[in-house]
Amino acid sequence: MYAACVQLVSVPGDTEVSLDAASHIELMVQQRLNRMPLQYIVNSWDFHRISVKLVPPVFIPRPETEVAFYVLIFCPVLLVFIILLNLQFVNESVVFTVCYKFAKILLLL
């Protein structure tokens, strides 16, 4: 379906590419043409301020997974404030402030 003919010997500016580098680039292009995810080709991807080493069959972290991660971290905090509100240990303005700041954090992701 796809025809890939990659023959790299040099790049503009008189910078030569070694044969090892050229063969590595050719391999990466071929993997991408075979529809391998980019994350597997580059062997790492950033997730929640860390770089994750990725090789098949490791799941690839997605942006929506990172949002779910933040929700799982902050939901227990919100739940505690709602329980404290119901027990009348805190007032409504405290819960509103916490929820507002939580929403701002999620919007910054």
C-alpha positions as CSV (number, residue, x, y, z in Angstrom):
1,M,0.0,0.0,0.0
2,Y,2.8,2.4,0.9
3,A,6.1,2.5,-0.8
4,A,9.0,3.8,1.2
5,C,12.3,4.4,-0.4
6,V,14.5,6.1,2.1
7,Q,18.1,6.7,1.0
8,L,19.9,9.1,3.3
9,V,23.5,9.9,2.6
10,S,23.8,13.5,3.5
11,V,21.6,16.4,4.6
12,P,21.7,20.1,3.5
13,G,24.6,22.1,4.9
14,D,27.4,19.5,4.3
15,T,26.4,17.6,7.4
16,E,26.9,13.9,6.7
17,V,24.8,11.2,8.2
18,S,26.4,7.9,9.2
19,L,25.2,4.7,7.6
20,D,24.1,3.5,11.1
21,A,22.0,6.7,11.6
22,A,20.6,6.4,8.1
23,S,19.6,2.8,8.6
24,H,18.0,3.7,12.0
25,I,16.0,6.5,10.4
26,E,14.9,4.1,7.6
27,L,13.8,1.6,10.2
28,M,11.8,4.2,12.1
29,V,10.1,5.4,8.9
30,Q,9.2,1.8,7.9
31,Q,7.7,1.2,11.4
32,R,5.6,4.3,11.1
33,L,4.5,3.3,7.6
34,N,3.4,-0.1,9.2
35,R,1.2,2.0,11.5
36,M,3.2,1.5,14.6
37,P,2.4,4.2,17.2
38,L,4.9,7.0,17.4
39,Q,5.3,6.4,21.1
40,Y,6.6,2.9,20.5
41,I,9.0,4.1,17.8
42,V,10.6,6.8,20.0
43,N,10.5,4.4,23.0
44,S,9.2,7.0,25.5
45,W,6.4,9.4,26.2
46,D,5.6,12.0,28.8
47,F,2.9,11.4,31.4
48,H,2.2,13.5,34.5
49,R,5.6,15.1,34.6
50,I,7.5,11.9,34.0
51,S,8.9,10.2,30.9
52,V,7.6,6.7,30.5
53,K,9.6,4.1,28.6
54,L,7.3,2.4,26.1
55,V,7.8,-0.9,24.3
56,P,4.9,-3.1,23.1
57,P,2.7,-4.3,24.8
58,V,2.9,-1.4,27.4
59,F,-0.2,0.8,27.2
60,I,0.4,4.2,25.7
61,P,-0.6,7.0,28.1
62,R,-3.2,9.4,26.6
63,P,-4.1,13.0,27.6
64,E,-7.6,11.9,28.8
65,T,-5.9,9.3,31.1
66,E,-3.9,12.1,32.7
67,V,-7.1,14.1,33.3
68,A,-8.6,11.0,34.9
69,F,-5.4,10.7,37.1
70,Y,-6.0,14.2,38.4
71,V,-9.6,13.5,39.1
72,L,-8.7,10.4,41.1
73,I,-6.3,12.4,43.1
74,F,-8.6,15.3,43.9
75,C,-12.0,13.6,44.2
76,P,-11.2,12.2,47.6
77,V,-10.3,15.7,48.8
78,L,-13.6,17.0,47.5
79,L,-15.5,14.2,49.0
80,V,-13.9,14.9,52.5
81,F,-15.0,18.5,52.2
82,I,-18.6,17.5,51.2
83,I,-18.8,15.2,54.2
84,L,-17.4,17.9,56.5
85,L,-20.0,20.2,55.1
86,N,-22.8,17.7,55.8
87,L,-21.5,17.3,59.3
88,Q,-21.4,21.1,59.6
89,F,-17.6,21.3,60.3
90,V,-17.0,23.6,57.4
91,N,-19.3,26.2,55.8
92,E,-20.4,26.3,52.1
93,S,-18.0,28.9,51.1
94,V,-15.0,26.7,52.0
95,V,-16.4,23.8,49.8
96,F,-17.2,26.3,47.0
97,T,-13.6,27.6,47.1
98,V,-12.1,24.2,47.0
99,C,-14.3,23.1,44.1
100,Y,-13.5,26.3,42.2
101,K,-9.8,25.8,42.6
102,F,-10.1,22.2,41.6
103,A,-11.9,23.2,38.4
104,K,-9.2,25.8,37.6
105,I,-6.5,23.1,38.0
106,L,-8.4,20.8,35.6
107,L,-8.7,23.6,33.1
108,L,-4.9,24.2,33.2
109,L,-4.1,20.6,32.1
